[in-house]
Amino acid sequence: MQVKLLRALQEGEITRVGETEPRKVNVRLIAATNRDLQEEVTAARFREDLYYRLTVFPIALPSLRERRDDIPLLASHFIEQQGAKSGQPPIGFTPEAMDALTRYDWPGNVRELENEIERASVLSPAGGAVGPDVLSEKIRPAAETTRSWRREGKLKDVIASVEQEMIREAFETCDGNKTHMSKQLGMSRPTLLQKIKEYGIE
């Protein structure tokens, strides 16, 4: 297959199945792999001439654990997709669940994250936020490292402290996106904006 692909790239010709005469083609080829092709060339599993034909403009995409800031955006996107399928989507993620998702290393990258969100959306109550209790066991331990809230003091002060901290965490995980924050917190946008101003969160 490598020989045929190389010929097509070099000569700009292909021979279709069932035909004997080559046809001229004018294409741009985008190739993707999860392997280190330089190592494959060294191990004689990949043709060196084909390698140089393909690496005209290489783009290295970092793994998901190297770009954790993308996890909240991807998770929100996938939960919206699942909601469109079921008609009754969860409203977002609790801060503990989002923290656990962000801490996990995701060896399976984006596909593993998508599968995890699909599983969590099935197990979560309709109209409720995805919590750490519905995450896989491999991800759930990360949720156990999250901070526990202080319990002492007057009730209204404790509630205000928890509310302020949750909004601050949502601000960080959603990179300040108010729409994503309101979905994650289960709070209307006007109320969220009022709270952000009240607590001086920037």
C-alpha positions in Angstrom: 0.0 0.0 0.0 2.9 2.4 0.8 4.3 1.8 -2.7 1.0 2.6 -4.4 0.5 5.7 -2.3 4.0 6.9 -3.0 3.5 6.4 -6.8 0.2 8.3 -6.7 1.9 11.2 -4.9 5.0 11.3 -7.1 3.3 10.7 -10.5 -0.1 12.2 -9.8 -1.7 9.1 -11.2 -3.9 6.3 -10.0 -5.4 3.2 -11.6 -8.9 2.5 -10.5 -10.1 -1.0 -9.6 -11.1 -2.8 -12.7 -9.2 -0.5 -15.1 -5.9 -0.9 -16.8 -5.1 2.7 -17.8 -3.9 5.2 -15.2 -5.8 8.4 -14.5 -4.3 11.8 -13.7 -5.3 13.2 -10.3 -4.7 16.5 -8.6 -5.2 16.2 -4.9 -4.0 17.4 -1.5 -3.5 14.7 1.0 -4.0 15.0 4.7 -2.6 12.1 6.7 -2.9 11.4 10.5 -1.2 8.9 12.7 -0.8 8.2 16.4 2.7 6.6 15.7 6.1 8.3 15.6 6.8 7.9 11.9 10.5 8.7 12.3 10.8 5.6 14.6 8.8 3.6 12.1 11.3 4.6 9.4 14.2 3.6 11.6 12.6 0.2 12.3 12.1 -0.3 8.6 8.3 -0.4 8.9 7.6 2.8 7.0 9.2 3.9 3.7 11.6 6.8 4.1 10.7 8.3 0.7 7.0 8.2 1.6 7.7 9.7 4.9 9.3 12.8 3.3 6.5 13.0 0.8 4.0 13.2 3.7 5.8 15.5 6.0 5.7 18.6 3.9 3.7 20.5 6.6 3.6 18.5 9.8 1.3 19.5 12.6 1.9 17.9 16.1 -1.3 17.8 18.2 -0.5 17.6 21.9 -2.3 14.9 23.9 -5.4 16.0 25.9 -3.4 15.9 29.2 -1.1 18.5 27.8 -4.0 20.9 27.0 -6.2 20.5 30.1 -7.8 23.9 29.4 -9.7 22.3 26.5 -11.3 19.7 28.7 -14.2 21.9 30.0 -15.0 23.1 26.5 -15.0 19.6 25.1 -17.0 18.2 28.0 -19.6 20.9 27.6 -19.7 20.2 23.8 -20.2 16.5 24.3 -22.9 16.9 27.0 -24.8 19.2 24.6 -24.5 16.5 21.9 -25.9 13.9 24.2 -28.7 16.2 25.2 -29.7 16.7 21.6 -29.9 12.9 21.2 -31.9 12.2 24.3 -34.0 15.4 24.4 -33.4 15.7 28.2 -29.8 16.8 28.8 -28.1 17.3 32.1 -27.6 21.0 32.7 -23.9 20.8 33.1 -21.3 19.6 35.6 -20.7 20.1 39.3 -17.4 21.7 40.1 -16.2 18.4 41.7 -17.0 16.5 38.6 -15.3 19.0 36.3 -12.3 19.1 38.6 -12.1 15.3 38.4 -12.4 15.4 34.6 -9.6 18.0 34.4 -7.3 16.2 36.7 -7.5 12.8 34.8 -4.7 12.1 32.3 -7.0 10.8 29.4 -4.7 8.2 27.8 -7.4 7.7 25.2 -7.5 11.4 24.5 -10.7 13.1 23.1 -12.4 9.8 22.2 -12.1 8.5 25.8 -13.5 11.8 27.1 -16.4 11.6 24.7 -17.2 8.1 25.8 -17.0 9.1 29.5 -19.4 12.0 29.0 -21.8 9.8 27.1 -21.8 7.3 30.0 -22.2 10.1 32.6 -25.1 11.7 30.8 -26.9 8.3 30.7 -26.5 7.9 34.5 -27.3 11.5 35.5 -30.8 12.6 36.3 -32.5 14.6 33.5 -32.2 18.3 34.2 -29.5 17.7 36.9 -25.8 18.4 36.8 -23.3 15.6 36.2 -21.7 14.8 39.6 -18.6 12.8 40.5 -20.7 9.9 41.6 -21.6 9.0 38.0 -18.0 9.1 36.7 -16.0 6.0 36.0 -14.0 4.6 38.9 -10.8 5.4 37.2 -11.8 9.1 37.1 -13.7 9.3 40.4 -10.6 9.2 42.7 -9.6 12.5 41.3 -12.8 13.9 42.7 -11.9 12.7 46.1 -8.9 15.2 46.2 -11.2 18.2 45.8 -11.5 20.4 48.8 -14.3 19.9 51.4 -16.3 23.0 52.3 -16.0 24.5 55.8 -19.0 23.9 57.9 -18.6 26.2 60.9 -20.2 29.6 61.2 -23.6 31.0 60.4 -25.6 29.2 57.7 -25.9 32.2 55.4 -22.1 32.8 55.6 -21.3 29.2 54.8 -23.7 29.2 51.8 -22.2 32.5 50.6 -18.7 31.1 50.9 -19.6 27.9 49.0 -21.4 29.9 46.3 -18.5 32.3 45.9 -16.0 29.4 45.7 -18.1 27.4 43.2 -18.4 30.5 40.9 -14.7 31.1 41.1 -13.9 27.5 40.1 -16.5 27.7 37.3 -14.8 30.9 36.1 -11.5 29.1 35.9 -12.7 25.9 34.3 -14.9 27.7 31.8 -12.2 30.3 31.1 -14.6 33.1 32.0 -17.3 32.0 29.5 -20.5 33.2 31.2 -22.8 30.9 29.1 -20.8 27.8 30.0 -20.6 28.9 33.6 -24.4 29.3 33.9 -24.9 25.9 32.5 -22.3 24.3 34.7 -23.7 26.0 37.9 -27.4 25.6 37.0 -27.8 29.3 37.4 -29.5 31.9 35.1 -27.1 34.2 33.3 -28.5 37.4 34.9 -28.2 35.9 38.3 -24.6 34.7 37.6 -23.6 38.2 36.4 -25.1 39.7 39.6 -23.1 37.2 41.7 -19.9 37.8 39.8 -20.3 41.5 40.4 -21.3 41.0 44.1 -18.2 38.8 44.8 -15.8 40.8 42.7 -14.8 37.8 40.6 -12.5 38.6 37.7 
